[in-house]
Amino acid sequence: MRAYLLMTGSGPLVILTSHASLTDPSLLEKLRAKGVEKFIAYPIPLEEARARYGGHFQVVVNDLRESDDLRVLDYNGERAFRLFRLRDLGEPIVHDPD
């Protein structure tokens, strides 16, 4: 499982995914289905996400209604920005389809 902070047109969100790459075509299709077509994403260390979100992290991981390949951990961009400092995150991944 991997965690990412995505900067999208509708605001920041934090996702969890079992995909090896954020640019995997099937993951991009799932994001597109949720209205996310272009983004700048920052990897978040999984243990850091688990520590920052506490019990909510486990609730999202255990949610049987979500698929393992894409789970939204946080829709609240203000909270995500409070929990993570951009300078502490990994190198950005830019997805801007033609």
C-alpha positions as CSV (number, residue, x, y, z in Angstrom):
1,M,0.0,0.0,0.0
2,R,1.2,3.5,-0.8
3,A,-0.1,6.9,0.2
4,Y,-0.1,10.2,-1.8
5,L,-1.2,13.8,-1.3
6,L,-2.8,14.8,-4.6
7,M,-3.3,18.4,-5.7
8,T,-6.3,18.4,-7.9
9,G,-8.5,21.0,-9.6
10,S,-11.1,20.5,-6.8
11,G,-8.6,20.7,-4.0
12,P,-6.1,18.4,-2.2
13,L,-6.9,14.9,-1.1
14,V,-5.0,12.0,0.4
15,I,-5.3,8.5,-1.2
16,L,-4.1,5.0,-0.5
17,T,-3.4,2.6,-3.3
18,S,-2.0,-0.9,-3.8
19,H,-0.8,0.1,-7.3
20,A,3.0,0.1,-7.8
21,S,2.8,3.3,-9.7
22,L,0.5,6.4,-9.5
23,T,0.6,6.5,-13.3
24,D,-0.7,2.9,-13.8
25,P,-3.5,3.2,-16.4
26,S,-6.1,1.3,-14.4
27,L,-5.5,3.6,-11.4
28,L,-5.7,6.7,-13.6
29,E,-9.0,5.4,-14.9
30,K,-10.3,5.0,-11.3
31,L,-9.1,8.5,-10.5
32,R,-10.8,9.8,-13.7
33,A,-14.0,8.1,-12.6
34,K,-13.8,10.2,-9.4
35,G,-13.3,13.4,-11.4
36,V,-9.5,13.6,-11.0
37,E,-8.0,13.9,-14.5
38,K,-4.8,15.9,-13.8
39,F,-2.9,16.3,-10.6
40,I,0.4,16.9,-8.9
41,A,1.0,14.2,-6.3
42,Y,3.5,13.9,-3.5
43,P,4.3,10.5,-2.0
44,I,3.7,10.2,1.8
45,P,5.5,7.5,3.8
46,L,2.7,5.0,4.7
47,E,3.7,4.9,8.4
48,E,3.6,8.6,8.6
49,A,0.0,8.6,7.1
50,R,-0.9,5.9,9.6
51,A,0.5,7.9,12.5
52,R,-1.1,11.2,11.4
53,Y,-4.6,9.8,10.8
54,G,-4.7,7.4,13.7
55,G,-7.9,5.3,13.9
56,H,-9.3,6.9,10.8
57,F,-6.5,5.3,8.8
58,Q,-7.5,1.9,10.0
59,V,-11.2,2.5,9.3
60,V,-10.4,3.4,5.7
61,V,-8.1,0.4,5.2
62,N,-10.8,-1.9,6.6
63,D,-13.7,-0.4,4.6
64,L,-15.1,-3.3,2.6
65,R,-17.0,-0.9,0.3
66,E,-13.7,0.5,-1.1
67,S,-11.3,-1.4,-3.4
68,D,-7.7,-2.1,-2.4
69,D,-6.4,-0.3,-5.4
70,L,-7.9,3.1,-4.5
71,R,-9.0,4.4,-1.1
72,V,-9.6,8.0,-0.3
73,L,-8.1,8.7,3.1
74,D,-8.9,12.4,3.2
75,Y,-11.1,14.7,1.1
76,N,-10.4,17.7,3.4
77,G,-7.5,19.6,1.9
78,E,-7.2,22.0,4.8
79,R,-6.7,19.1,7.2
80,A,-4.2,17.4,4.8
81,F,-2.2,20.6,4.6
82,R,-2.2,20.9,8.4
83,L,-1.0,17.3,8.8
84,F,1.8,17.3,6.2
85,R,4.5,19.8,5.3
86,L,5.2,19.8,1.6
87,R,8.9,20.1,2.1
88,D,8.9,16.8,4.0
89,L,7.2,14.9,1.2
90,G,8.8,13.1,-1.7
91,E,9.4,14.4,-5.2
92,P,6.2,15.5,-7.0
93,I,4.6,13.3,-9.7
94,V,2.8,15.4,-12.4
95,H,0.0,13.9,-14.4
96,D,-1.3,16.2,-17.1
97,P,-2.9,14.2,-19.9
98,D,-2.9,15.4,-23.5
